Amino acid sequence: MSQATVMTPSKSEVYFERAQKVMPGGVNSPARSCKAVKSSPVFIQRGDAANLFDVDGSQYIDYVLSWGPMILGHRYPRILEALESALSNSTSFGAPCLAEVELAELITKLMPSIEMVRMVCSGTEATMSALRLARAFTGRSLIIKFDGCYHGHSDSLLVKAGSGLATLGIASSPGVPEELSKLTISLPFNDLGAVEKAFKEHKDKVAAVIIEPIVGNAGLILPEDGYLSGLREATTKAGALLIFDEVMTGFRVALGGAQAKYNVKPDLTCLGKIIGAGLPVGAYGGRRDIMERVAPQGDVYQAGTLAGNPLAMAAGLAQLKSLQLLNPYAQLEQTTQKLAQSIAESARKAKIPAAVAHTCGMLTVFLLKGEVKDYAGALKSDCDKFSALWQGLLKRGIYWPPSQFESAFLSIVHTKAEIEETQKAFEEVFASL
């Protein structure tokens, strides 16, 4: 008589079981849950260069990169040195420090549209604060955003947001008062006509248009030619502010962000991710006449005890200085393009419908026919097949974002051998689907 095989749970599975008893869903952010790919999350122990190592000793080539900020890879020497130096003085002061001034000076130098900047502790805090400032500056209440663009989880912005909401199939969130939702107009991305129509219907009531200039939170969606410059013209004509949410794209797609890549100057910019080199940080900044309204110089209140934290400032300053010195974007663009083309070719050979979108350091594999130009198009993806793709990649040592509606990220330290190993993994998994 044969005996049933008893599978010993992995350490990740054991830890996840413990986590679910004390944390909602067992995670501190829904994107980490792996629910959308019909799996439980992998618990990570350490990272090095372009690799992650889990608690069970498995090694993965990392294309999540802490959702973007590790553009120099894990444990980059210059950043570790900066952190060690800052840590020797304390973890926090709750008072001004030189590093926050130096980081602000460097940001304003690298992004000329930002004449003044305020540090905060997250991207959500940055967008929330920027919108409050925009409403105060214009004296208007309505906000225009775009379907699939995720700007953090503040109440007014959870209307047709992408990212974790799209991953989990949540249209919007309970707990957001209807009155606040009515202050947000969500329009299709890449549709200038819809924006012009909204301005006509809500004349003199729109405070700002906020947009991910390159969408990363519905999967990667690129702006069509003239779209961003058209938004700049439309907002200027309507007397509304244009806010670029570059939390994901800032200093990743170009040294000056998407606004430099597309040569469009917003009124306000929101930053995060890379400016903390993996530590919790965010920032918002822009025209001097707008930013001077922020307290204590002006009357728009916003504060944060840990804003300008010396560890985050030191790490971010080291990262931006390294990027300024290395200027690795041409090589990163080339590496990303090579990987994207290889993935598309593997899908074609396996007769798997796929659209591979990419820009410098960012990439998404949509499992569908045709190109993706907006959120509605992204939603046509075969999420069940993506789940099988993700699981197959993980078994082959590739740590890919566990959602069809997230962008993958590349670092400057992904080696030629690691890219080739990733290409081989995609080819094998596509062939098995």
LINSUL-V790913 format. One line per field, one symbol per residue. ss: DSSP state (a for helix, b for strand, c for the rest). phi: phi as a letter, one per 20 degrees, with the letter a starting at -180 (. if undefined). psi: psi as a letter, one per 20 degrees, with the letter a starting at -180 (. if undefined). A space follows every 10 residues. Layout:
ss: ???
phi: ???
psi: ???
This chain:
ss: cccccccccc aaaaaaaaaa aacaaaccca aaccaaaccc cccbbbbbbc bbbbccccbb bbccaaaacc cccbccaaaa aaaaaaaccc cccccccaaa aaaaaaaaaa cccccbbbbb ccaaaaaaaa aaaaaaaacc cbbbbbcccc ccccaaacbc ccaaaaaacc cbcccccaaa accbbbbccc caaaaaaaaa accccbbbbb bcccbccccc bcccccaaaa aaaaaaaacc bbbbbccccb cccbccaaaa accccccbbb bbaaaacccc cbbbbbcaaa accbcccccb ccccccccca aaaaaaaaaa aaaaaaccaa aaaaaaaaaa aaaaaaaaac ccccbbbbbc cbbbbbcccc ccccaaaacc ccaaaaaaaa aaaaaccbbc cccccccbbc cccccaaaaa aaaaaaaaaa aac
phi: .fdffeeeff fgffffffff eccgmmcdbg fefmffdlbd feeedbcbld cdcefenfdc eedellmpfe fenemfgfff ffffffffeq eadmbgcfff fffffffffe cgfeebcdfc dafgfffgff fffffffemd dfcdccgned cndfgfdedl eelfffgemd fbdgneggff gfedddcffm cfgfffffff fcgmdefbdd bfgcfcdcnf ceffgnffff fffffffemd eddeedgeef mdeafemfff fdlcdfeccd calffdloef abacargfff fffffefcde eabagefmgf ffffffffff ffffffleff ffffffffff fffffffffe ldfbcdebbg mcbcdeeaen eddbfgfffe feffffgfff fffffended geafdceecd dfdfegffff ffgffffffg fef
psi: pqqppoppqr hghghhgghi hipojjrjph hihjhhjlrq qpppgrqpdk qqprijjqpq pojglkkhil hjrqlpghgg ghghghhihr hqhkrqqhhh ghggggghgh nhiohqqpqa irhghggghh hggggghikr hqppaqpipp krkqgijlol qcchgggjkp gapqioqhhh hiippprpqk nhhhghgghg hlpjiogqpp qohopijkrp pqqrpighhh hggggghikq qpponkhhip jgirhjahhh hjlporhqpp rbehijkiqo qrqqrbqghg hiipqihbjo pprogjpkph ghggggghgh hghgghmjhg hhgggggggg hggghggghj kopqooqqao jqqpopnrqa roirghghii qnhghhghgg hhgghjkonq plphkqqqqq rijprghhgh hggggggggg hi.
